[in-house]
Amino acid sequence: MGGQVYRESSFRQSINTLKNKKLLLLLVPGIGFLFLFFLFGVDKTSNSSDPQSLLPEVRPVEGVAALGQLTPSGEVRKLAAPVSGFGGTPRISELLVSEGEIVRRGQVLAIFDNRPKLLADLDGIRARIKTLDIKIRMQEREVERYKKVALEGAAAIVLLEEKEDELVKLEGEQEQAFASLKGLQADIADSELKAPIDGVVLRIMSRVGERPSIEGVMEVGATHSMEALIEVYESDIGRIKLGQRVSLTSENGGFQGTLLGRVSRISPQVRQRKVLSTDPTGDSDARVIEVRVILESTSAALVKHLTGMKVIARFQAT
């Protein structure tokens, strides 16, 4: 009897244990589902409540930096030596200016060694013209005198014609002398090199005693306004626009502070760079596009004597 009671009690315990395991098996998935719901459901809710979190991150547009050099924005004249009658050029006998010097239009900059001979030739042609003028006046009187006696006979008429022919010959020689005078005066004017514009001497290519080469004698630039020629890499040119503001600083400390300007022209041509960086690792064969930056008047006044100086340009992002 006792054994039967014990078996019934054990059976009931087994039944209860089985029920508890089934209940546990039913509860575990539910608890897991609730945990996942709260974990991901809350994140989804929080994300959906913040629309900005769904947008991709936008990086700010960066400006462009490039190398360039200062140059006059006005005229730049390359002044050459005159060509002599034999196709050569005279030597420079006097050089009256130096690089960086301010000059005025019409100012004599250099004198060539052919000037003394030209001046001597000028004196000779003037003397010849004066002599011919005297001969012509005398011949004109001779013609008038023979006209009065021409009616006396055929011999007088022949003499009159001879005198008239001589007068025509003298007048022709005088015209040739005047033509030579004009050419000589032009050569004398060319024997002095004069400034064609107000500006500054940018570069002198020939010195005293030298025959100027094809490069000329010197360069004169109008520096009342200045600009910068900036070489922008072709990969960056899409971020450069007309009117874009630009700040410029000296690469080597040639001037203090920052210059300000705006983009005035973008070249349509891609070419090899000319302004080399001081960085020995720089790519000298890089392809660039030339961008002209016109300087503000206050900035131009600070660097009007610094033509050719290298600058670092920073184009503001648009």
Secondary structure, DSSP 8 states (H G I E B T S, - for coil): -HHHHHHHHHHHHHHHHHHHHHHHHHHHHHHHHHHHHHHHHHHHHHHHT-GGGGS--------EEEEEEEEESS-EEEE-----TTS----EEEE---TT-EE-TT-EEEEETTHHHHHHHHHHHHHHHHHHHHHHHHHHHHHHHHHHHGGG-HHHHHHHHHHHHHHHHHHHHHHHHHHHHHHHHHHHHHTEEE-SSSEEEEEE---TT----TT-SEEEE--SSEEEEEEEETTTGGG--TT-EEEEEESSSSS-S-EEEEEEEEEEEEEE--S--S-TTS-TT-EEEEEEEEE-HHHHHHSTT-TT-EEEEEE---
